[in-house]
């Protein structure tokens, strides 16, 4: 069965980032991780990682850039959205301020899910995301291609009870899956360049 994985990078990242003891799991080999959720008879024909180049800090941007190089080396297709500034009102003082918000990731995932169904690129799609906004796209695919299987992997520490009802099957990401998928400390690219795991992720 031809299977693709559509991974919401920040949806996956934030629960891990919130716990310092889990920071080592930011350095993951997704080509290994995805095999935790499919039978050996499935053929993985595409792994797509949806994210945006962070604007939060220069240090984070540099670490993300290195990691995206590693993902591409591991044959993961990186699909970039955008970060844009939006106005927010402080609930405490009432003052307005600007903050960076990630844009287009949900739309990019939904577009890929639908377009790749119409081009018959997959028999099964597995979405790694706890965002309910993608479920209409999953329903659209099932409407036109009821034989296609769409599953969801709920990122670490998220429940997402409503999301589970919208897919053929759901999985929970567990720490054992992360632990089995950590990349080596150093990764050598085809160009010969060696990328080391950031010390902040150690």
C-alpha positions in Angstrom: 0.0 0.0 0.0 1.5 3.4 -1.1 1.6 5.6 2.0 2.5 9.2 2.6 3.1 11.1 5.8 2.2 14.8 6.2 3.8 16.2 9.3 2.9 19.5 10.9 6.3 20.6 12.1 5.3 23.1 14.7 2.4 21.1 16.0 4.9 18.3 16.5 7.6 20.6 17.9 5.7 22.6 20.6 4.8 19.8 23.0 8.4 18.6 22.9 9.8 22.1 23.3 7.7 22.7 26.4 9.6 20.1 28.4 13.4 20.6 28.6 14.0 16.8 29.3 12.4 16.1 25.8 14.6 18.6 23.8 16.7 15.7 22.6 13.7 14.6 20.6 13.9 17.6 18.4 16.8 15.8 16.6 14.7 13.1 15.0 14.9 10.9 11.9 11.4 11.0 10.6 12.1 8.2 8.1 12.5 6.0 11.1 9.7 7.5 13.2 7.0 7.0 10.5 7.6 3.2 10.4 6.3 3.0 14.0 2.8 3.6 12.7 2.5 1.4 9.6 2.8 -2.3 8.8 5.9 -3.6 7.1 3.8 -4.3 4.0 3.2 -0.5 3.4 5.5 1.3 1.0 6.4 4.9 2.2 6.4 6.9 -1.0 6.6 10.4 0.6 7.4 12.1 3.8 6.4 15.8 3.9 7.4 18.1 6.7 5.4 21.4 6.8 6.9 24.3 8.7 8.0 27.9 8.3 11.3 29.6 8.8 11.1 30.9 12.4 11.5 34.6 13.1 11.5 34.2 16.9 15.3 34.5 17.3 18.4 34.2 15.2 19.7 31.3 17.3 16.5 29.3 16.7 16.5 30.2 13.1 20.1 28.8 12.7 19.2 25.6 14.5 16.1 25.1 12.4 18.0 25.7 9.2 20.6 23.0 10.0 17.8 20.6 10.9 16.0 21.2 7.7 19.2 20.4 5.8 19.3 17.1 7.7 15.7 16.3 6.9 16.2 16.9 3.2 19.3 14.7 3.3 17.0 12.0 4.8 14.7 12.4 1.8 12.0 14.3 3.7 10.3 17.0 1.5 10.2 20.3 3.4 7.2 22.5 2.6 7.6 26.1 3.9 4.8 28.4 4.9 5.4 31.9 6.4 5.8 33.8 9.6 3.9 37.1 9.7 3.4 39.7 12.4 0.0 40.1 13.9 -1.4 42.6 16.4 -2.5 41.3 19.8 -4.1 42.9 22.8 -2.7 42.2 26.2 -5.5 40.8 28.4 -3.8 42.2 31.5 -2.9 45.8 30.6 -5.0 46.3 27.4 -2.0 47.4 25.4 -1.5 46.3 21.8 1.6 44.6 20.7 3.0 42.7 17.7 4.0 39.0 17.6 5.1 36.5 14.9 2.5 33.9 13.8 3.0 30.9 11.6 0.8 31.0 8.5 -0.2 28.6 5.6 0.9 25.3 7.2 -2.7 24.0 7.6 -3.6 25.2 4.1 -0.4 23.5 2.7 -1.2 20.2 4.4 -4.8 20.3 3.3 -3.8 21.1 -0.3 -1.2 18.3 -0.4 -3.7 15.8 1.0 -6.3 16.6 -1.6 -4.1 17.2 -4.6 -2.1 14.0 -4.0 -5.3 12.0 -3.8 -6.4 13.2 -7.2 -3.0 12.4 -8.7 -3.2 8.9 -7.1 0.1 9.3 -5.3 -1.1 7.4 -2.3 -3.5 4.7 -1.0 -3.0 5.8 2.6 -2.2 9.2 4.1 -1.0 9.6 7.7 -1.3 13.1 9.1 0.9 13.9 12.1 -1.0 16.8 13.6 -3.6 17.5 16.4 -5.1 20.5 14.5 -8.8 20.1 13.8 -8.6 22.6 10.9 -7.3 19.9 8.6 -10.3 17.5 9.0 -12.4 19.1 6.3 -9.7 18.3 3.8 -9.7 14.7 5.0 -13.5 14.5 4.6 -13.2 15.9 1.1 -10.7 13.2 0.1 -13.1 10.5 1.6 -16.0 12.0 -0.4 -14.2 11.6 -3.7 -12.1 8.6 -2.9 -13.8 6.5 -0.2 -11.3 3.6 -0.7 -8.4 5.8 0.4 -7.3 5.4 4.0 -6.6 8.5 6.1 -5.0 8.1 9.5 -3.8 10.6 12.1 -0.9 10.5 14.6 -1.7 12.6 17.6 1.6 14.4 18.7 3.0 13.9 22.1 0.9 15.0 25.1 -2.1 16.0 23.0 -5.5 14.4 23.4 -7.5 15.8 20.4 -10.6 13.7 21.0 -12.7 15.4 18.3 -10.0 14.7 15.7 -10.0 11.0 16.3 -13.6 10.8 15.0 -12.7 12.2 11.6 -10.1 9.5 10.5 -10.1 5.8 9.7 -7.6 5.2 12.5 -5.7 7.2 15.0 -2.4 6.6 16.8 -0.8 8.3 19.8 2.8 9.3 19.6 4.6 7.9 22.6 8.1 8.6 24.0 9.2 5.1 23.0 8.6 6.1 19.3 10.7 9.2 19.8 13.5 7.4 21.6 13.8 4.8 18.8 14.1 7.6 16.1 16.8 9.9 17.4 19.4 10.8 14.8 23.2 10.2 15.4 25.0 13.1 17.0 26.6 13.9 13.7 25.0 13.5 10.2 27.2 13.6 7.1 25.4 15.0 4.0 26.0 13.8 0.5 28.1 16.9 -0.1 30.4 15.8 2.7 29.3 18.5 5.1 28.9 17.3 8.7 26.0 18.7 10.7 26.2 18.2 14.5 23.2 18.1 16.8 22.8 21.5 18.5 24.0 21.5 22.1 20.7 23.0 23.2 19.0 19.8 21.9 21.4 17.5 23.8 
